[in-house]
Amino acid sequence: MNREVKKLQKLARPHVLGLVPYSPGRPIEEVQRELGLDEVLKLASNENPLGPSPLALQAIREGLQGLHRYPDGGCHNLREALGRSLGVKPEQLCFGNGSNELLELVTRAFVGPEDEVVMGHPAFIVYRSVCRAVGGQVREVPLKEFTHDLDAMLQAVTPRTKLVFLGNPNNPTGTCVPVTDLYNFVRELPGHAILVVDEAYREYLPQHLQPDLLRYIREGRYLLALRTFSKAYGLAGLRMGYGIGPPEMAEILNRVRQPFNVNALAQRAAVAALDDTTHLEETLRITETGRQSVQSLLEGLGLSYVPSVTNFVLVNVRAEGAAIASALFRKGVIVRSMEGYDLPTFIRVTIGTPEENIRAIEALGTVLEEMEVAVKPSSPPGGRSGK
């Protein structure tokens, strides 16, 4: 390391130097060039295999001529459309460049070096990074059978707790908490702690598992529900996320966000995607059937997995997950290894099209055979194994 780099590191805040940059995965085109492959399956980022809504694409095309103008900084049309769709007041909504930005905004707005943030582990790695970026103290509570342990999380809350992050469904495990348990958690959480529920995968949940958190927001509780158009709506490339909370919460977040943080095409596409119920229903249908197929194929290989309610499955390959993912990569199948989540023998596989699902699991079986990985049935706590 040269002298100038060392000097710069001395100037940086110590807790920033301790952060590990997020690894987003490599683009399909780059992998195709590197491996000389005509087709690559990207099943690592939980994207919608159907792509965006046709209505959203049309809205994008119609908006191209206006790109010399700054976007609507208040997201007026989207704010009104979501307000009608959700039955909330427009002033209860806040918007971000993906829901990730809202995680950062709420942390910047409320957390300082003496404050604590409670979260599960393993959970979405960005919860930890946004907290540490502002010098906050992370209190991670181990999951119970791959699901948030709400009782233990309540016990972890102290007078210094400012935020509680709860992914529901949780990434990377694909699990959700029972609705009644979540309601009890909301009611029992001390009033000084803000509950941030990350609902990025909410649309994939069956209706009976979708909590009505808006009732508690209307009561005035310190609760922020985060949602996104990146997953079920297929707009990941446009980065369009939003939060629902008390009006005073949205007002505070607007103080720390950058102006024009949501681009014009994302706003137009999101409004159109909301109206395309046919595309959303087809997405949910293909995801449900694909998830059942993938889990069945995994059982056929004798592999354990965590039963999922999302568009991905966490799989125990009973070997070094990074090595398995690397071997799959060389075959043109991109999945996510989980060592960064302290799950070294797991990989996470996104649900794709029926053809992609079959090809991916067949490739996994080939890799396990080539690496001489035993696939005798065995199940981790909370997982399911092949018969």
Contacts in CASP RR format, 6 or more apart in sequence:
PFRMAT RR
TARGET T0000
AUTHOR 0000-0000-0000
METHOD contacts of the structure
MODEL  1
MNREVKKLQKLARPHVLGLVPYSPGRPIEEVQRELGLDEVLKLASNENPL
GPSPLALQAIREGLQGLHRYPDGGCHNLREALGRSLGVKPEQLCFGNGSN
ELLELVTRAFVGPEDEVVMGHPAFIVYRSVCRAVGGQVREVPLKEFTHDL
DAMLQAVTPRTKLVFLGNPNNPTGTCVPVTDLYNFVRELPGHAILVVDEA
YREYLPQHLQPDLLRYIREGRYLLALRTFSKAYGLAGLRMGYGIGPPEMA
EILNRVRQPFNVNALAQRAAVAALDDTTHLEETLRITETGRQSVQSLLEG
LGLSYVPSVTNFVLVNVRAEGAAIASALFRKGVIVRSMEGYDLPTFIRVT
IGTPEENIRAIEALGTVLEEMEVAVKPSSPPGGRSGK
9 17 0 8 1.000
13 135 0 8 1.000
15 132 0 8 1.000
15 133 0 8 1.000
15 135 0 8 1.000
15 136 0 8 1.000
16 133 0 8 1.000
18 132 0 8 1.000
19 129 0 8 1.000
19 132 0 8 1.000
19 133 0 8 1.000
20 129 0 8 1.000
22 125 0 8 1.000
22 126 0 8 1.000
22 129 0 8 1.000
24 45 0 8 1.000
25 44 0 8 1.000
25 45 0 8 1.000
25 334 0 8 1.000
25 336 0 8 1.000
26 334 0 8 1.000
28 40 0 8 1.000
28 42 0 8 1.000
28 334 0 8 1.000
31 37 0 8 1.000
31 40 0 8 1.000
31 42 0 8 1.000
31 329 0 8 1.000
31 332 0 8 1.000
31 334 0 8 1.000
32 38 0 8 1.000
32 39 0 8 1.000
32 40 0 8 1.000
35 330 0 8 1.000
35 332 0 8 1.000
37 332 0 8 1.000
39 332 0 8 1.000
40 332 0 8 1.000
40 333 0 8 1.000
40 334 0 8 1.000
41 332 0 8 1.000
41 333 0 8 1.000
41 334 0 8 1.000
41 352 0 8 1.000
41 356 0 8 1.000
41 359 0 8 1.000
41 360 0 8 1.000
42 334 0 8 1.000
42 350 0 8 1.000
43 333 0 8 1.000
43 334 0 8 1.000
43 335 0 8 1.000
43 349 0 8 1.000
43 350 0 8 1.000
43 351 0 8 1.000
43 352 0 8 1.000
43 356 0 8 1.000
43 360 0 8 1.000
44 334 0 8 1.000
44 335 0 8 1.000
44 336 0 8 1.000
44 348 0 8 1.000
44 350 0 8 1.000
45 236 0 8 1.000
45 336 0 8 1.000
45 350 0 8 1.000
46 171 0 8 1.000
46 201 0 8 1.000
46 231 0 8 1.000
46 310 0 8 1.000
46 311 0 8 1.000
46 312 0 8 1.000
46 350 0 8 1.000
47 230 0 8 1.000
47 231 0 8 1.000
47 234 0 8 1.000
47 236 0 8 1.000
47 350 0 8 1.000
48 231 0 8 1.000
48 232 0 8 1.000
48 233 0 8 1.000
48 234 0 8 1.000
48 236 0 8 1.000
48 283 0 8 1.000
48 311 0 8 1.000
49 286 0 8 1.000
49 350 0 8 1.000
49 351 0 8 1.000
49 352 0 8 1.000
49 353 0 8 1.000
49 356 0 8 1.000
50 234 0 8 1.000
50 279 0 8 1.000
50 282 0 8 1.000
50 283 0 8 1.000
50 286 0 8 1.000
50 353 0 8 1.000
51 234 0 8 1.000
52 233 0 8 1.000
52 234 0 8 1.000
52 235 0 8 1.000
52 269 0 8 1.000
52 273 0 8 1.000
53 233 0 8 1.000
53 234 0 8 1.000
53 269 0 8 1.000
53 272 0 8 1.000
53 273 0 8 1.000
53 276 0 8 1.000
53 279 0 8 1.000
53 280 0 8 1.000
54 276 0 8 1.000
54 279 0 8 1.000
55 272 0 8 1.000
55 273 0 8 1.000
55 275 0 8 1.000
55 276 0 8 1.000
55 279 0 8 1.000
56 233 0 8 1.000
56 235 0 8 1.000
56 269 0 8 1.000
56 270 0 8 1.000
56 272 0 8 1.000
56 273 0 8 1.000
56 276 0 8 1.000
57 269 0 8 1.000
58 272 0 8 1.000
59 268 0 8 1.000
59 269 0 8 1.000
59 271 0 8 1.000
59 272 0 8 1.000
60 265 0 8 1.000
60 268 0 8 1.000
60 269 0 8 1.000
62 268 0 8 1.000
63 264 0 8 1.000
63 265 0 8 1.000
63 268 0 8 1.000
64 265 0 8 1.000
66 264 0 8 1.000
67 264 0 8 1.000
67 265 0 8 1.000
69 264 0 8 1.000
70 260 0 8 1.000
70 264 0 8 1.000
71 260 0 8 1.000
71 262 0 8 1.000
71 263 0 8 1.000
71 264 0 8 1.000
71 267 0 8 1.000
72 264 0 8 1.000
72 267 0 8 1.000
73 259 0 8 1.000
73 260 0 8 1.000
73 261 0 8 1.000
73 262 0 8 1.000
74 95 0 8 1.000
75 93 0 8 1.000
75 95 0 8 1.000
75 262 0 8 1.000
75 267 0 8 1.000
77 267 0 8 1.000
77 268 0 8 1.000
77 271 0 8 1.000
78 95 0 8 1.000
78 242 0 8 1.000
78 267 0 8 1.000
78 270 0 8 1.000
78 271 0 8 1.000
79 90 0 8 1.000
79 93 0 8 1.000
79 95 0 8 1.000
80 90 0 8 1.000
81 270 0 8 1.000
81 271 0 8 1.000
81 274 0 8 1.000
82 88 0 8 1.000
82 93 0 8 1.000
82 242 0 8 1.000
82 274 0 8 1.000
83 89 0 8 1.000
83 90 0 8 1.000
83 92 0 8 1.000
83 93 0 8 1.000
85 274 0 8 1.000
86 214 0 8 1.000
86 244 0 8 1.000
87 214 0 8 1.000
88 214 0 8 1.000
88 217 0 8 1.000
88 244 0 8 1.000
89 247 0 8 1.000
91 247 0 8 1.000
91 250 0 8 1.000
91 251 0 8 1.000
92 217 0 8 1.000
92 244 0 8 1.000
92 245 0 8 1.000
92 246 0 8 1.000
92 247 0 8 1.000
92 250 0 8 1.000
93 242 0 8 1.000
93 243 0 8 1.000
93 244 0 8 1.000
93 245 0 8 1.000
93 250 0 8 1.000
94 102 0 8 1.000
94 105 0 8 1.000
94 242 0 8 1.000
94 243 0 8 1.000
94 245 0 8 1.000
94 249 0 8 1.000
94 250 0 8 1.000
94 253 0 8 1.000
94 254 0 8 1.000
94 257 0 8 1.000
95 240 0 8 1.000
95 241 0 8 1.000
95 242 0 8 1.000
95 243 0 8 1.000
95 261 0 8 1.000
95 262 0 8 1.000
96 102 0 8 1.000
96 105 0 8 1.000
96 239 0 8 1.000
96 240 0 8 1.000
96 241 0 8 1.000
96 242 0 8 1.000
96 257 0 8 1.000
96 261 0 8 1.000
96 262 0 8 1.000
97 239 0 8 1.000
97 240 0 8 1.000
97 241 0 8 1.000
97 261 0 8 1.000
97 262 0 8 1.000
97 263 0 8 1.000
98 228 0 8 1.000
98 230 0 8 1.000
98 239 0 8 1.000
98 240 0 8 1.000
98 241 0 8 1.000
99 198 0 8 1.000
99 200 0 8 1.000
99 226 0 8 1.000
99 227 0 8 1.000
99 228 0 8 1.000
99 230 0 8 1.000
99 241 0 8 1.000
99 242 0 8 1.000
99 243 0 8 1.000
100 126 0 8 1.000
100 239 0 8 1.000
101 239 0 8 1.000
101 241 0 8 1.000
101 257 0 8 1.000
101 261 0 8 1.000
102 224 0 8 1.000
102 226 0 8 1.000
102 241 0 8 1.000
102 242 0 8 1.000
102 243 0 8 1.000
102 253 0 8 1.000
103 126 0 8 1.000
103 127 0 8 1.000
103 130 0 8 1.000
103 165 0 8 1.000
103 196 0 8 1.000
103 198 0 8 1.000
103 226 0 8 1.000
104 130 0 8 1.000
104 133 0 8 1.000
105 253 0 8 1.000
105 256 0 8 1.000
105 257 0 8 1.000
106 163 0 8 1.000
106 194 0 8 1.000
106 196 0 8 1.000
106 224 0 8 1.000
106 253 0 8 1.000
107 117 0 8 1.000
107 130 0 8 1.000
107 131 0 8 1.000
107 133 0 8 1.000
107 134 0 8 1.000
107 163 0 8 1.000
108 130 0 8 1.000
108 134 0 8 1.000
108 256 0 8 1.000
109 252 0 8 1.000
109 253 0 8 1.000
109 255 0 8 1.000
109 256 0 8 1.000
110 162 0 8 1.000
110 163 0 8 1.000
110 194 0 8 1.000
110 252 0 8 1.000
111 117 0 8 1.000
111 131 0 8 1.000
111 134 0 8 1.000
111 135 0 8 1.000
111 136 0 8 1.000
111 162 0 8 1.000
111 163 0 8 1.000
112 134 0 8 1.000
112 135 0 8 1.000
112 136 0 8 1.000
112 162 0 8 1.000
113 134 0 8 1.000
113 135 0 8 1.000
113 136 0 8 1.000
113 137 0 8 1.000
114 136 0 8 1.000
114 137 0 8 1.000
114 160 0 8 1.000
115 136 0 8 1.000
115 137 0 8 1.000
115 160 0 8 1.000
115 161 0 8 1.000
115 162 0 8 1.000
115 163 0 8 1.000
116 136 0 8 1.000
116 137 0 8 1.000
116 138 0 8 1.000
116 139 0 8 1.000
116 158 0 8 1.000
116 160 0 8 1.000
116 161 0 8 1.000
116 162 0 8 1.000
117 127 0 8 1.000
117 131 0 8 1.000
117 136 0 8 1.000
117 137 0 8 1.000
117 138 0 8 1.000
117 139 0 8 1.000
117 161 0 8 1.000
117 162 0 8 1.000
117 163 0 8 1.000
117 164 0 8 1.000
117 165 0 8 1.000
118 139 0 8 1.000
118 141 0 8 1.000
118 153 0 8 1.000
118 156 0 8 1.000
118 157 0 8 1.000
118 161 0 8 1.000
118 163 0 8 1.000
118 164 0 8 1.000
118 165 0 8 1.000
118 193 0 8 1.000
119 127 0 8 1.000
119 128 0 8 1.000
119 131 0 8 1.000
119 138 0 8 1.000
119 139 0 8 1.000
119 140 0 8 1.000
119 141 0 8 1.000
119 164 0 8 1.000
119 165 0 8 1.000
119 166 0 8 1.000
120 127 0 8 1.000
120 140 0 8 1.000
120 141 0 8 1.000
120 142 0 8 1.000
120 143 0 8 1.000
120 148 0 8 1.000
120 149 0 8 1.000
120 153 0 8 1.000
120 165 0 8 1.000
120 166 0 8 1.000
121 140 0 8 1.000
121 141 0 8 1.000
121 142 0 8 1.000
121 143 0 8 1.000
121 342 0 8 1.000
122 143 0 8 1.000
122 172 0 8 1.000
122 173 0 8 1.000
122 338 0 8 1.000
122 341 0 8 1.000
122 342 0 8 1.000
122 343 0 8 1.000
123 143 0 8 1.000
123 148 0 8 1.000
123 165 0 8 1.000
123 167 0 8 1.000
123 170 0 8 1.000
123 171 0 8 1.000
124 165 0 8 1.000
124 167 0 8 1.000
124 170 0 8 1.000
124 171 0 8 1.000
124 172 0 8 1.000
124 198 0 8 1.000
125 340 0 8 1.000
125 341 0 8 1.000
127 165 0 8 1.000
127 198 0 8 1.000
128 138 0 8 1.000
128 140 0 8 1.000
131 137 0 8 1.000
131 138 0 8 1.000
131 163 0 8 1.000
132 138 0 8 1.000
137 160 0 8 1.000
139 156 0 8 1.000
139 158 0 8 1.000
139 161 0 8 1.000
141 148 0 8 1.000
141 149 0 8 1.000
141 152 0 8 1.000
141 153 0 8 1.000
141 156 0 8 1.000
142 149 0 8 1.000
142 152 0 8 1.000
143 149 0 8 1.000
143 170 0 8 1.000
143 173 0 8 1.000
144 152 0 8 1.000
145 381 0 8 1.000
145 382 0 8 1.000
145 383 0 8 1.000
146 173 0 8 1.000
146 174 0 8 1.000
146 175 0 8 1.000
146 306 0 8 1.000
146 314 0 8 1.000
146 380 0 8 1.000
146 381 0 8 1.000
146 382 0 8 1.000
146 383 0 8 1.000
147 170 0 8 1.000
147 173 0 8 1.000
147 175 0 8 1.000
147 176 0 8 1.000
147 177 0 8 1.000
148 166 0 8 1.000
148 167 0 8 1.000
148 168 0 8 1.000
148 170 0 8 1.000
148 175 0 8 1.000
148 177 0 8 1.000
150 177 0 8 1.000
150 181 0 8 1.000
150 182 0 8 1.000
150 184 0 8 1.000
150 185 0 8 1.000
153 164 0 8 1.000
153 166 0 8 1.000
153 185 0 8 1.000
154 185 0 8 1.000
154 188 0 8 1.000
154 189 0 8 1.000
157 164 0 8 1.000
157 189 0 8 1.000
157 190 0 8 1.000
157 193 0 8 1.000
159 192 0 8 1.000
161 190 0 8 1.000
161 192 0 8 1.000
161 193 0 8 1.000
162 192 0 8 1.000
162 193 0 8 1.000
162 194 0 8 1.000
163 193 0 8 1.000
163 194 0 8 1.000
163 195 0 8 1.000
163 196 0 8 1.000
164 189 0 8 1.000
164 193 0 8 1.000
164 194 0 8 1.000
164 195 0 8 1.000
164 196 0 8 1.000
165 196 0 8 1.000
165 198 0 8 1.000
166 177 0 8 1.000
166 185 0 8 1.000
166 195 0 8 1.000
166 196 0 8 1.000
166 197 0 8 1.000
166 198 0 8 1.000
167 197 0 8 1.000
167 198 0 8 1.000
167 199 0 8 1.000
167 200 0 8 1.000
168 176 0 8 1.000
168 177 0 8 1.000
168 182 0 8 1.000
168 197 0 8 1.000
168 198 0 8 1.000
168 199 0 8 1.000
168 202 0 8 1.000
168 211 0 8 1.000
169 175 0 8 1.000
169 176 0 8 1.000
169 201 0 8 1.000
169 202 0 8 1.000
169 204 0 8 1.000
169 205 0 8 1.000
169 308 0 8 1.000
169 309 0 8 1.000
169 310 0 8 1.000
170 176 0 8 1.000
171 200 0 8 1.000
171 201 0 8 1.000
171 310 0 8 1.000
171 312 0 8 1.000
172 312 0 8 1.000
172 314 0 8 1.000
172 336 0 8 1.000
172 338 0 8 1.000
172 341 0 8 1.000
172 343 0 8 1.000
172 346 0 8 1.000
172 348 0 8 1.000
173 306 0 8 1.000
173 308 0 8 1.000
173 314 0 8 1.000
174 201 0 8 1.000
174 306 0 8 1.000
174 308 0 8 1.000
174 309 0 8 1.000
174 310 0 8 1.000
174 312 0 8 1.000
174 313 0 8 1.000
174 314 0 8 1.000
175 306 0 8 1.000
175 307 0 8 1.000
175 308 0 8 1.000
175 309 0 8 1.000
176 205 0 8 1.000
176 209 0 8 1.000
176 309 0 8 1.000
177 185 0 8 1.000
179 208 0 8 1.000
179 209 0 8 1.000
179 210 0 8 1.000
179 211 0 8 1.000
182 211 0 8 1.000
182 213 0 8 1.000
183 211 0 8 1.000
183 216 0 8 1.000
185 195 0 8 1.000
186 195 0 8 1.000
186 213 0 8 1.000
186 216 0 8 1.000
186 221 0 8 1.000
186 223 0 8 1.000
189 195 0 8 1.000
191 221 0 8 1.000
191 222 0 8 1.000
193 222 0 8 1.000
194 222 0 8 1.000
194 223 0 8 1.000
194 224 0 8 1.000
194 249 0 8 1.000
195 221 0 8 1.000
195 222 0 8 1.000
195 223 0 8 1.000
195 224 0 8 1.000
196 223 0 8 1.000
196 224 0 8 1.000
196 226 0 8 1.000
197 213 0 8 1.000
197 223 0 8 1.000
197 224 0 8 1.000
197 225 0 8 1.000
197 226 0 8 1.000
198 226 0 8 1.000
199 213 0 8 1.000
199 225 0 8 1.000
199 226 0 8 1.000
199 227 0 8 1.000
200 226 0 8 1.000
200 227 0 8 1.000
200 228 0 8 1.000
200 230 0 8 1.000
200 231 0 8 1.000
201 231 0 8 1.000
201 232 0 8 1.000
201 309 0 8 1.000
201 310 0 8 1.000
201 311 0 8 1.000
202 210 0 8 1.000
202 227 0 8 1.000
203 231 0 8 1.000
203 232 0 8 1.000
203 233 0 8 1.000
203 280 0 8 1.000
203 283 0 8 1.000
203 284 0 8 1.000
204 231 0 8 1.000
204 232 0 8 1.000
204 284 0 8 1.000
204 287 0 8 1.000
204 309 0 8 1.000
204 310 0 8 1.000
204 311 0 8 1.000
205 309 0 8 1.000
206 309 0 8 1.000
209 309 0 8 1.000
213 223 0 8 1.000
213 225 0 8 1.000
213 244 0 8 1.000
214 225 0 8 1.000
214 244 0 8 1.000
216 223 0 8 1.000
217 223 0 8 1.000
217 225 0 8 1.000
217 244 0 8 1.000
217 245 0 8 1.000
217 246 0 8 1.000
220 246 0 8 1.000
221 246 0 8 1.000
222 246 0 8 1.000
222 249 0 8 1.000
223 245 0 8 1.000
223 246 0 8 1.000
224 243 0 8 1.000
224 244 0 8 1.000
224 245 0 8 1.000
224 249 0 8 1.000
225 243 0 8 1.000
225 244 0 8 1.000
225 245 0 8 1.000
226 241 0 8 1.000
226 242 0 8 1.000
226 243 0 8 1.000
227 241 0 8 1.000
227 242 0 8 1.000
227 243 0 8 1.000
227 244 0 8 1.000
228 240 0 8 1.000
228 241 0 8 1.000
228 242 0 8 1.000
229 235 0 8 1.000
229 238 0 8 1.000
229 240 0 8 1.000
229 241 0 8 1.000
229 266 0 8 1.000
229 269 0 8 1.000
229 270 0 8 1.000
229 273 0 8 1.000
230 236 0 8 1.000
230 237 0 8 1.000
230 239 0 8 1.000
230 240 0 8 1.000
230 241 0 8 1.000
231 311 0 8 1.000
232 280 0 8 1.000
232 283 0 8 1.000
232 284 0 8 1.000
232 287 0 8 1.000
232 311 0 8 1.000
233 270 0 8 1.000
233 273 0 8 1.000
233 280 0 8 1.000
233 283 0 8 1.000
234 273 0 8 1.000
234 283 0 8 1.000
235 266 0 8 1.000
235 269 0 8 1.000
235 270 0 8 1.000
235 273 0 8 1.000
238 263 0 8 1.000
238 265 0 8 1.000
238 266 0 8 1.000
238 269 0 8 1.000
238 270 0 8 1.000
239 262 0 8 1.000
239 263 0 8 1.000
239 266 0 8 1.000
240 262 0 8 1.000
240 266 0 8 1.000
240 267 0 8 1.000
240 269 0 8 1.000
240 270 0 8 1.000
241 262 0 8 1.000
243 250 0 8 1.000
273 279 0 8 1.000
273 280 0 8 1.000
286 351 0 8 1.000
286 352 0 8 1.000
286 353 0 8 1.000
286 354 0 8 1.000
287 311 0 8 1.000
287 351 0 8 1.000
289 354 0 8 1.000
290 351 0 8 1.000
290 352 0 8 1.000
290 354 0 8 1.000
290 357 0 8 1.000
291 308 0 8 1.000
291 311 0 8 1.000
291 313 0 8 1.000
291 351 0 8 1.000
293 354 0 8 1.000
293 357 0 8 1.000
293 358 0 8 1.000
294 313 0 8 1.000
294 349 0 8 1.000
294 351 0 8 1.000
294 357 0 8 1.000
294 360 0 8 1.000
294 361 0 8 1.000
295 305 0 8 1.000
295 307 0 8 1.000
295 308 0 8 1.000
295 313 0 8 1.000
295 384 0 8 1.000
297 357 0 8 1.000
297 358 0 8 1.000
297 361 0 8 1.000
298 304 0 8 1.000
298 305 0 8 1.000
298 313 0 8 1.000
298 315 0 8 1.000
298 361 0 8 1.000
298 386 0 8 1.000
299 384 0 8 1.000
299 385 0 8 1.000
299 386 0 8 1.000
299 387 0 8 1.000
300 386 0 8 1.000
300 387 0 8 1.000
301 361 0 8 1.000
301 364 0 8 1.000
301 365 0 8 1.000
301 368 0 8 1.000
301 375 0 8 1.000
301 386 0 8 1.000
302 375 0 8 1.000
302 376 0 8 1.000
302 377 0 8 1.000
302 385 0 8 1.000
302 386 0 8 1.000
302 387 0 8 1.000
303 315 0 8 1.000
303 316 0 8 1.000
303 317 0 8 1.000
303 318 0 8 1.000
303 364 0 8 1.000
303 375 0 8 1.000
303 385 0 8 1.000
303 386 0 8 1.000
304 315 0 8 1.000
304 316 0 8 1.000
304 318 0 8 1.000
304 377 0 8 1.000
304 378 0 8 1.000
304 379 0 8 1.000
304 380 0 8 1.000
304 383 0 8 1.000
304 384 0 8 1.000
304 385 0 8 1.000
304 386 0 8 1.000
305 313 0 8 1.000
305 314 0 8 1.000
305 315 0 8 1.000
305 316 0 8 1.000
305 383 0 8 1.000
305 384 0 8 1.000
306 313 0 8 1.000
306 314 0 8 1.000
306 380 0 8 1.000
306 382 0 8 1.000
306 383 0 8 1.000
306 384 0 8 1.000
307 382 0 8 1.000
307 383 0 8 1.000
307 384 0 8 1.000
308 314 0 8 1.000
311 350 0 8 1.000
311 351 0 8 1.000
311 352 0 8 1.000
312 348 0 8 1.000
312 349 0 8 1.000
312 350 0 8 1.000
312 351 0 8 1.000
313 348 0 8 1.000
313 349 0 8 1.000
313 351 0 8 1.000
314 338 0 8 1.000
314 343 0 8 1.000
314 346 0 8 1.000
314 347 0 8 1.000
314 348 0 8 1.000
315 346 0 8 1.000
315 347 0 8 1.000
315 348 0 8 1.000
315 349 0 8 1.000
315 364 0 8 1.000
316 345 0 8 1.000
316 346 0 8 1.000
316 380 0 8 1.000
316 383 0 8 1.000
317 324 0 8 1.000
317 345 0 8 1.000
317 346 0 8 1.000
317 347 0 8 1.000
317 364 0 8 1.000
317 368 0 8 1.000
317 373 0 8 1.000
318 345 0 8 1.000
318 373 0 8 1.000
318 374 0 8 1.000
318 375 0 8 1.000
318 378 0 8 1.000
319 345 0 8 1.000
319 368 0 8 1.000
319 371 0 8 1.000
319 373 0 8 1.000
320 344 0 8 1.000
320 345 0 8 1.000
321 337 0 8 1.000
321 338 0 8 1.000
321 339 0 8 1.000
321 344 0 8 1.000
321 345 0 8 1.000
321 346 0 8 1.000
321 347 0 8 1.000
322 337 0 8 1.000
322 339 0 8 1.000
322 344 0 8 1.000
323 371 0 8 1.000
324 337 0 8 1.000
324 347 0 8 1.000
324 364 0 8 1.000
324 367 0 8 1.000
324 368 0 8 1.000
324 371 0 8 1.000
324 373 0 8 1.000
325 335 0 8 1.000
325 336 0 8 1.000
325 337 0 8 1.000
325 347 0 8 1.000
326 337 0 8 1.000
327 367 0 8 1.000
327 370 0 8 1.000
327 371 0 8 1.000
328 334 0 8 1.000
328 335 0 8 1.000
328 347 0 8 1.000
328 360 0 8 1.000
328 363 0 8 1.000
328 364 0 8 1.000
328 367 0 8 1.000
331 363 0 8 1.000
331 366 0 8 1.000
331 367 0 8 1.000
332 363 0 8 1.000
333 359 0 8 1.000
333 360 0 8 1.000
333 363 0 8 1.000
333 364 0 8 1.000
335 347 0 8 1.000
335 348 0 8 1.000
335 349 0 8 1.000
335 350 0 8 1.000
335 360 0 8 1.000
336 347 0 8 1.000
336 348 0 8 1.000
336 349 0 8 1.000
337 346 0 8 1.000
337 347 0 8 1.000
338 344 0 8 1.000
338 346 0 8 1.000
338 347 0 8 1.000
338 348 0 8 1.000
349 360 0 8 1.000
349 361 0 8 1.000
349 364 0 8 1.000
351 357 0 8 1.000
352 360 0 8 1.000
365 375 0 8 1.000
368 375 0 8 1.000
377 385 0 8 1.000
377 386 0 8 1.000
377 387 0 8 1.000
378 385 0 8 1.000
379 385 0 8 1.000
END
